[in-house]
Amino acid sequence: MSVLPASSREWHLVARPHGWPVPSDFALRETPVTEPAEGRILVRNLHFSVDPYMRGRMNDVKSYIPPFKLDHPMDGGAVGEVIASNAEGFAVGDHVLHGLGWREYADVPAQHATKVDPSLAPLSAYLGVLGMTGLTAYAGLFEVASFKEGDAVFVSGAAGAVGSQVGQMARLKGASRVIGSAGSDEKVKFLVEELGFDAAFNYKNGPVKDQLREAAPDGIDVYFDNVGGDHLEAAISSLNVHGRATICGMIAQYNDTEPVPGPRNMAMIIGKRLRLQGVLVGDHYGLQNQFVQEVGGWLASGELKHRETFVEGIENGVDAFLGLLRGDNTGKMIVSATR
């Protein structure tokens, strides 16, 4: 066994946010590091993920994933290097993907760790384009929204980790038109000039409904929703008969303290025979091999681009998460945890 560090810094949730989280809801604490028990490995986290769904886990409500516990380390996707192993099949120096992020060193049950190859892709890619966010985009577009060649596709939050992949995947599979919304003129330019979207708009520059109608005068067939609110209402107005919407996230209302009224045009769902369906990536792991093969090929050929926004230092983990909620990131938001 190698010499282990004496302690590990880890982020704890210490108060449940009311509305927007604030730094005082979190605490960076030190805990001792010990040799892993039988069947476990000790991992030095190199990168961990911060994601919008984590905001929901800060509330003490029953959901599809348990809430974070107060005064316990938070968790989430991470990649790192094995520095001590007491588990068959894992050796010091191996690189692994696991679910104990938000900390410098993770004591991981071996059955919950997956080896990854840094020679095939940068380690951070396994948290994004080749990881949970990439599979969410892939499953949400092709399986949930039943995308077919010739569909016109609108993606909200299109410069984010999931949205940026959805738009490119649709284009690569023969969409007739791909439209995205984002929160800055810089992101709009990125979507059109770098990712190949046919059109994009800054939702802060005017009513979403009007901007979408201008960008998609013939309507849309698929809407991939990362935002909710006025974007969903606008999409319902623009969806063609038998249109499909994948409801992936509603970041616009994650921090609301009062109930939010639904779209005011829900009656259109009837006449247009629309299908609105939620997506959770955990339902679609059966697509994993197909996803890695196809998306890995697009990455290798350069047909699929991905952007990452890095925040250096675990001490800046909460700042990265709060920045994500504000839309500071382009592509996947990642914290590099090493000191």
Secondary structure, DSSP 4 states (H G I P E B T S, - for coil): -PPPPSEEEEEEE-S--SSS--GGGEEEEEEE--PPPTTEEEEEEEEEE--THHHHHTS-S--SSPPPPBTSB--B-EEEEEEEE-STT--TT-EEEESB-SBSEEEEEGGG-EE--TTTS-GGGGGTTTSHHHHHHHHIIIIIS---TT-EEEESSTTBHHHHHHHHHHHHTT-SEEEEEESSHHHHHIIIIIS--SEEEEGGGS-HHHHHHHH-TT-EEEEEESS-THHHHHHHHHEEEEEEEEE---GGGTT-SSPPPPPTTTTHHHHHT-EEEE--GGGGGGGHHHHHHHHHHHHHHT-S---EEEEESGGGHHHHHHHHHHT--SBEEEEE---
